[in-house]
């Protein structure tokens, strides 16, 4: 029996990869710590920073689950100091 490949509508993600949960937890902590700050809308620079930090944490949480071999696979493409040889940058003739 062949099982069809499908993408789940609501995938279960670890807490370190759940952007909305991290953002809402950070906003909740800000509400407790800064009671005088009352503007938690998307246009507020503080909320923008919370979103940026939440995104960075979710990205870090995702990368932490990858095997080390996959993280180091890109290092084989460069020769030294991250500089690609001319044939790798422009493999076609003009």
DSSP file (Angstrom, degrees, kcal/mol; ACC not computed):
  #  RESIDUE AA STRUCTURE BP1 BP2  ACC     N-H-->O    O-->H-N    N-H-->O    O-->H-N    TCO  KAPPA ALPHA  PHI   PSI    X-CA   Y-CA   Z-CA
    1    1 A X              0   0    0      0, 0.0     2,-0.5     0, 0.0     0, 0.0   0.000 360.0 360.0 360.0 129.6    0.0    0.0    0.0
    2    2 A X        -     0   0    0      0, 0.0     2,-0.6     0, 0.0     0, 0.0  -0.808 360.0-146.5 -95.1 125.9    1.4    3.4   -1.0
    3    3 A X        -     0   0    0     -2,-0.5     2,-0.1     1,-0.0     0, 0.0  -0.810  22.0-124.8 -91.2 122.8    0.8    6.2    1.5
    4    4 A X        -     0   0    0     -2,-0.6     2,-0.5     1,-0.1    -1,-0.0  -0.378  21.6-116.9 -68.6 145.0    0.3    9.5   -0.3
    5    5 A X        +     0   0    0     -2,-0.1     2,-0.3     2,-0.0    -1,-0.1  -0.718  44.0 168.9 -83.3 123.2    2.6   12.4    0.6
    6    6 A X        -     0   0    0     -2,-0.5     2,-0.5     0, 0.0     0, 0.0  -0.922  33.8-126.1-132.4 157.9    0.7   15.3    2.2
    7    7 A X        -     0   0    0     -2,-0.3     2,-0.1     4,-0.0    -2,-0.0  -0.921  32.9-120.9-104.1 126.8    1.6   18.4    4.0
    8    8 A X    >   -     0   0    0     -2,-0.5     3,-0.5     1,-0.1     0, 0.0  -0.395   9.2-141.6 -67.7 140.2   -0.2   18.8    7.4
    9    9 A X  T 3  S+     0   0    0      1,-0.3     2,-0.4    -2,-0.1    -1,-0.1   0.909  98.3  24.7 -67.9 -42.6   -2.4   21.9    7.7
   10   10 A X  T 3  S-     0   0    0      2,-0.0    -1,-0.3    -3,-0.0     2,-0.0  -0.734  85.3-164.7-123.3  80.6   -1.3   22.5   11.3
   11   11 A X    <   -     0   0    0     -3,-0.5     2,-0.6    -2,-0.4    -4,-0.0  -0.364  22.9-119.7 -68.7 145.7    2.0   20.9   11.8
   12   12 A X        -     0   0    0     -2,-0.0     2,-0.3     6,-0.0    -1,-0.1  -0.760  37.3-173.1 -85.0 120.0    3.2   20.3   15.4
   13   13 A X        -     0   0    0     -2,-0.6     5,-0.1     1,-0.1     0, 0.0  -0.832  28.7-101.3-113.8 152.0    6.4   22.3   15.9
   14   14 A X    >   -     0   0    0     -2,-0.3     3,-1.9     1,-0.1     4,-0.4  -0.298  39.0-107.5 -64.0 157.1    8.7   22.3   18.9
   15   15 A X  G >  S+     0   0    0      1,-0.3     3,-1.0     2,-0.2     7,-0.1   0.821 119.0  59.8 -57.6 -31.5    8.4   25.3   21.2
   16   16 A X  G 3  S+     0   0    0      1,-0.2    45,-0.4    45,-0.1    -1,-0.3   0.643 109.1  44.1 -72.7 -12.6   11.7   26.7   20.0
   17   17 A X  G <  S+     0   0    0     -3,-1.9     2,-1.0    44,-0.2    -1,-0.2   0.312  84.9 103.4-112.1   7.2   10.3   26.9   16.5
   18   18 A X    <>  -     0   0    0     -3,-1.0     4,-2.2    -4,-0.4     5,-0.2  -0.781  46.8-175.1 -96.2  98.9    6.9   28.3   17.2
   19   19 A X  H  > S+     0   0    0     -2,-1.0     4,-2.6     1,-0.2     5,-0.2   0.917  81.4  49.3 -60.4 -48.2    7.0   32.0   16.2
   20   20 A X  H  > S+     0   0    0      1,-0.2     4,-2.5     2,-0.2    -1,-0.2   0.881 111.6  49.0 -63.9 -38.3    3.6   33.0   17.5
   21   21 A X  H  > S+     0   0    0      2,-0.2     4,-2.2     1,-0.2    -1,-0.2   0.914 112.7  47.4 -67.8 -42.1    4.1   31.3   20.8
   22   22 A X  H  X S+     0   0    0     -4,-2.2     4,-2.3     2,-0.2    -2,-0.2   0.911 113.6  48.5 -64.2 -41.7    7.5   33.0   21.4
   23   23 A X  H  X S+     0   0    0     -4,-2.6     4,-2.5     1,-0.2    -2,-0.2   0.931 112.6  46.6 -65.6 -45.3    6.0   36.4   20.3
   24   24 A X  H  X S+     0   0    0     -4,-2.5     4,-2.1     1,-0.2    -1,-0.2   0.867 112.4  50.8 -67.6 -34.7    3.0   36.1   22.6
   25   25 A X  H  X S+     0   0    0     -4,-2.2     4,-2.2    -5,-0.2    -1,-0.2   0.908 111.3  48.3 -67.1 -40.7    5.1   35.0   25.5
   26   26 A X  H  X S+     0   0    0     -4,-2.3     4,-2.3     2,-0.2    -2,-0.2   0.908 111.4  49.4 -65.7 -41.6    7.5   37.9   25.0
   27   27 A X  H  X S+     0   0    0     -4,-2.5     4,-2.2     2,-0.2    -1,-0.2   0.902 110.1  52.3 -63.4 -40.2    4.6   40.4   24.8
   28   28 A X  H  X S+     0   0    0     -4,-2.1     4,-1.5     2,-0.2    -2,-0.2   0.903 110.0  47.8 -62.0 -41.6    3.2   38.9   28.0
   29   29 A X  H  X S+     0   0    0     -4,-2.2     4,-2.6     1,-0.2     5,-0.2   0.886 110.2  52.4 -66.9 -38.0    6.5   39.3   29.8
   30   30 A X  H  X S+     0   0    0     -4,-2.3     4,-2.9     1,-0.2    -2,-0.2   0.882 105.8  54.5 -64.4 -37.0    6.7   42.9   28.6
   31   31 A X  H  < S+     0   0    0     -4,-2.2    -1,-0.2     1,-0.2    -2,-0.2   0.861 112.6  43.7 -64.4 -34.7    3.2   43.7   29.9
   32   32 A X  H  < S+     0   0    0     -4,-1.5     3,-0.4    -5,-0.2    -2,-0.2   0.909 120.5  39.2 -74.4 -42.5    4.3   42.4   33.3
   33   33 A X  H  < S+     0   0    0     -4,-2.6     2,-0.5     1,-0.3    -2,-0.2   0.831 123.9  36.6 -79.7 -33.0    7.7   44.2   33.3
   34   34 A X    ><  +     0   0    0     -4,-2.9     3,-1.2    -5,-0.2    -1,-0.3  -0.691  62.9 164.3-122.6  76.7    6.7   47.5   31.7
   35   35 A X  T 3  S+     0   0    0     -2,-0.5    -1,-0.1    -3,-0.4    -2,-0.1   0.782  75.3  59.4 -66.9 -25.9    3.2   48.3   32.9
   36   36 A X  T 3  S+     0   0    0     -3,-0.1     2,-0.7     2,-0.0    -1,-0.3   0.673  86.1  86.6 -77.0 -15.3    3.4   51.9   31.8
   37   37 A X    <   +     0   0    0     -3,-1.2    -3,-0.1    -7,-0.2     3,-0.0  -0.773  49.9 163.8 -86.7 114.4    4.0   50.8   28.2
   38   38 A X        +     0   0    0     -2,-0.7     2,-0.9     1,-0.1    -1,-0.2   0.513  43.4  90.2-112.6  -7.8    0.5   50.3   26.7
   39   39 A X        +     0   0    0      1,-0.1     8,-0.2     2,-0.0    -1,-0.1  -0.796  35.5 156.3 -99.2 102.2    1.0   50.2   23.0
   40   40 A X        +     0   0    0     -2,-0.9    -1,-0.1     6,-0.1     2,-0.1  -0.029  31.8 127.3-111.9  28.3    1.5   46.6   21.9
   41   41 A X  S >  S-     0   0    0      1,-0.1     3,-1.5     2,-0.0     6,-0.3  -0.339  75.2-103.1 -82.7 168.2    0.4   47.0   18.2
   42   42 A X  T 3  S+     0   0    0      1,-0.3    -1,-0.1     5,-0.1     6,-0.0   0.744 116.4  61.9 -65.4 -24.5    2.5   46.0   15.2
   43   43 A X  T 3  S+     0   0    0      4,-0.1    -1,-0.3     5,-0.0     2,-0.3   0.611  79.8 102.9 -79.2 -10.0    3.5   49.6   14.4
   44   44 A X  S <> S-     0   0    0     -3,-1.5     4,-2.0     1,-0.1     3,-0.3  -0.547  72.4-137.6 -75.2 133.6    5.3   50.0   17.8
   45   45 A X  H  > S+     0   0    0     -2,-0.3     4,-2.1     1,-0.2     5,-0.1   0.834 103.4  57.0 -61.0 -32.2    9.1   49.7   17.5
   46   46 A X  H  > S+     0   0    0      2,-0.2     4,-1.9     1,-0.2    -1,-0.2   0.900 107.5  47.1 -65.2 -39.7    9.3   47.5   20.7
   47   47 A X  H  > S+     0   0    0     -3,-0.3     4,-2.4    -6,-0.3    -1,-0.2   0.865 109.1  55.2 -68.9 -35.3    6.9   45.0   19.1
   48   48 A X  H  X S+     0   0    0     -4,-2.0     4,-2.2     2,-0.2    -2,-0.2   0.906 108.2  48.4 -62.8 -40.9    9.0   45.0   16.0
   49   49 A X  H  X S+     0   0    0     -4,-2.1     4,-2.6     2,-0.2    -2,-0.2   0.882 109.7  52.5 -66.2 -37.5   12.0   44.2   18.0
   50   50 A X  H  X S+     0   0    0     -4,-1.9     4,-2.4     2,-0.2    -2,-0.2   0.909 110.2  48.6 -63.0 -41.4   10.1   41.4   19.8
   51   51 A X  H  X S+     0   0    0     -4,-2.4     4,-2.4     2,-0.2    -2,-0.2   0.902 111.1  50.4 -64.7 -40.7    9.1   40.0   16.4
   52   52 A X  H  X S+     0   0    0     -4,-2.2     4,-2.4     2,-0.2    -2,-0.2   0.924 112.8  45.5 -63.7 -45.1   12.7   40.2   15.2
   53   53 A X  H  X S+     0   0    0     -4,-2.6     4,-2.3     2,-0.2    -2,-0.2   0.881 112.0  52.2 -66.8 -37.2   14.0   38.4   18.2
   54   54 A X  H  X S+     0   0    0     -4,-2.4     4,-2.2    -5,-0.2    -2,-0.2   0.912 110.5  48.3 -64.5 -41.5   11.3   35.7   18.0
   55   55 A X  H  X S+     0   0    0     -4,-2.4     4,-2.4     2,-0.2    -2,-0.2   0.920 110.9  50.5 -63.6 -43.3   12.2   35.1   14.3
   56   56 A X  H  X S+     0   0    0     -4,-2.4     4,-2.3     1,-0.2    -2,-0.2   0.893 111.4  48.8 -62.9 -39.1   15.9   34.8   15.2
   57   57 A X  H  X S+     0   0    0     -4,-2.3     4,-2.6     2,-0.2    -1,-0.2   0.884 110.7  49.7 -68.7 -37.9   15.1   32.3   17.9
   58   58 A X  H  X S+     0   0    0     -4,-2.2     4,-2.0     2,-0.2    -2,-0.2   0.894 111.8  49.0 -67.6 -37.6   12.9   30.2   15.7
   59   59 A X  H  X S+     0   0    0     -4,-2.4     4,-2.6     2,-0.2    -2,-0.2   0.918 112.9  47.0 -65.6 -42.7   15.6   30.2   13.0
   60   60 A X  H  X S+     0   0    0     -4,-2.3     4,-1.9     1,-0.2    -2,-0.2   0.894 110.8  52.5 -65.1 -39.6   18.2   29.2   15.6
   61   61 A X  H  X S+     0   0    0     -4,-2.6     4,-0.5   -45,-0.4    -1,-0.2   0.864 111.1  47.4 -63.7 -36.0   15.8   26.5   16.9
   62   62 A X  H >< S+     0   0    0     -4,-2.0     3,-1.1   -46,-0.2     4,-0.4   0.932 112.2  48.2 -69.5 -46.2   15.4   25.1   13.4
   63   63 A X  H >< S+     0   0    0     -4,-2.6     3,-1.0     1,-0.3    -2,-0.2   0.803 102.7  63.3 -66.7 -27.7   19.1   25.1   12.7
   64   64 A X  H 3< S+     0   0    0     -4,-1.9    -1,-0.3     1,-0.2    -2,-0.2   0.740  99.7  54.7 -68.5 -21.0   19.9   23.4   16.0
   65   65 A X  T << S+     0   0    0     -3,-1.1    -1,-0.2    -4,-0.5    -2,-0.2   0.599  88.4  97.9 -87.5 -10.6   17.9   20.3   14.8
   66   66 A X  S <  S-     0   0    0     -3,-1.0     2,-0.1    -4,-0.4     5,-0.0  -0.468  84.1-103.7 -77.4 148.0   19.8   19.9   11.6
   67   67 A X    >>  -     0   0    0     -2,-0.1     4,-1.6     1,-0.1     3,-0.6  -0.387  26.7-120.5 -66.3 149.8   22.7   17.3   11.4
   68   68 A X  H 3> S+     0   0    0      1,-0.2     4,-2.0     2,-0.2     5,-0.2   0.847 111.9  61.4 -61.5 -34.5   26.2   18.8   11.6
   69   69 A X  H 34 S+     0   0    0      1,-0.2     4,-0.5     2,-0.2    -1,-0.2   0.881 104.8  47.8 -61.3 -37.6   27.0   17.3    8.2
   70   70 A X  H X4 S+     0   0    0     -3,-0.6     3,-0.5     1,-0.2     4,-0.4   0.855 109.9  52.5 -71.5 -34.0   24.2   19.4    6.6
   71   71 A X  H 3< S+     0   0    0     -4,-1.6     3,-0.3     1,-0.2    -2,-0.2   0.843 114.6  41.8 -69.0 -32.5   25.4   22.5    8.3
   72   72 A X  T >< S+     0   0    0     -4,-2.0     3,-1.0     1,-0.2     4,-0.4   0.429  87.7  94.1 -94.1   0.2   28.9   22.1    7.1
   73   73 A X  G X  S+     0   0    0     -3,-0.5     3,-1.1    -4,-0.5     4,-0.3   0.847  80.7  56.4 -64.1 -34.7   28.0   21.0    3.5
   74   74 A X  G >> S+     0   0    0     -4,-0.4     3,-1.2    -3,-0.3     4,-0.6   0.714  91.5  72.3 -70.3 -20.0   28.3   24.5    2.1
   75   75 A X  G <4 S+     0   0    0     -3,-1.0     3,-0.2     1,-0.2    -1,-0.2   0.721  86.7  65.0 -69.2 -19.4   31.9   24.8    3.3
   76   76 A X  G <4 S+     0   0    0     -3,-1.1    -1,-0.2    -4,-0.4    -2,-0.2   0.695  92.1  63.8 -75.6 -18.4   33.1   22.4    0.6
   77   77 A X  T <4 S+     0   0    0     -3,-1.2     2,-0.2    -4,-0.3    -1,-0.2   0.855  92.0  68.8 -76.7 -34.5   32.1   24.8   -2.2
   78   78 A X     <  -     0   0    0     -4,-0.6     6,-0.2    -3,-0.2     3,-0.1  -0.560  67.4-150.9 -87.3 149.5   34.5   27.6   -1.3
   79   79 A X  S    S-     0   0    0      4,-1.3     2,-0.3     1,-0.3    -1,-0.1   0.955  71.6 -21.3 -83.5 -57.2   38.2   27.2   -1.8
   80   80 A X  B >  S+A   83   0A   0      3,-0.8     3,-2.1     1,-0.0    -1,-0.3  -0.985 124.6   5.6-155.1 145.7   39.5   29.5    1.0
   81   81 A X  T 3  S-     0   0    0     -2,-0.3     3,-0.1     1,-0.3    -2,-0.0   0.724 120.2 -69.6  55.3  25.7   38.2   32.5    3.0
   82   82 A X  T 3  S+     0   0    0      1,-0.2     2,-0.5    -7,-0.1    -1,-0.3   0.644  98.2 135.8  73.5  14.0   34.8   32.0    1.4
   83   83 A X  B <   -A   80   0A   0     -3,-2.1    -4,-1.3     0, 0.0    -3,-0.8  -0.852  47.0-141.8-100.2 125.8   36.0   33.2   -2.0
   84   84 A X        -     0   0    0     -2,-0.5    -6,-0.1    -6,-0.2     5,-0.0  -0.590  22.2-110.5 -83.2 144.9   34.7   31.2   -5.0
   85   85 A X    >>  -     0   0    0     -2,-0.2     4,-1.6     1,-0.1     3,-1.2  -0.343  33.7-105.7 -68.4 158.4   37.1   30.5   -7.9
   86   86 A X  H 3> S+     0   0    0      1,-0.3     4,-2.5     2,-0.2    -1,-0.1   0.844 119.2  56.8 -57.1 -35.9   36.2   32.3  -11.2
   87   87 A X  H 34 S+     0   0    0      1,-0.2    -1,-0.3     2,-0.2    -3,-0.0   0.789 108.3  47.4 -66.6 -26.7   34.9   29.0  -12.8
   88   88 A X  H <4 S+     0   0    0     -3,-1.2     3,-0.3     2,-0.1    -1,-0.2   0.792 113.7  47.2 -83.3 -29.2   32.4   28.6   -9.9
   89   89 A X  H  < S+     0   0    0     -4,-1.6     2,-0.4     1,-0.3    -2,-0.2   0.925 131.6  14.5 -76.6 -45.9   31.1   32.2  -10.1
   90   90 A X     <  +     0   0    0     -4,-2.5    -1,-0.3    -5,-0.2    -2,-0.1  -0.749  67.4 169.0-131.2  83.7   30.7   32.4  -13.8
   91   91 A X        +     0   0    0     -2,-0.4     2,-0.3    -3,-0.3    -1,-0.1   0.671  57.9  77.5 -74.0 -14.1   30.8   28.9  -15.3
   92   92 A X  S    S-     0   0    0      1,-0.1     2,-0.1     2,-0.0     0, 0.0  -0.694  83.4-116.3 -99.1 149.6   29.5   30.1  -18.8
   93   93 A X              0   0    0     -2,-0.3    -2,-0.1     1,-0.1    -1,-0.1  -0.467 360.0 360.0 -76.1 152.4   31.6   31.8  -21.4
   94   94 A X              0   0    0     -2,-0.1    -1,-0.1     0, 0.0    -2,-0.0   0.512 360.0 360.0 -66.8 360.0   30.5   35.4  -22.4
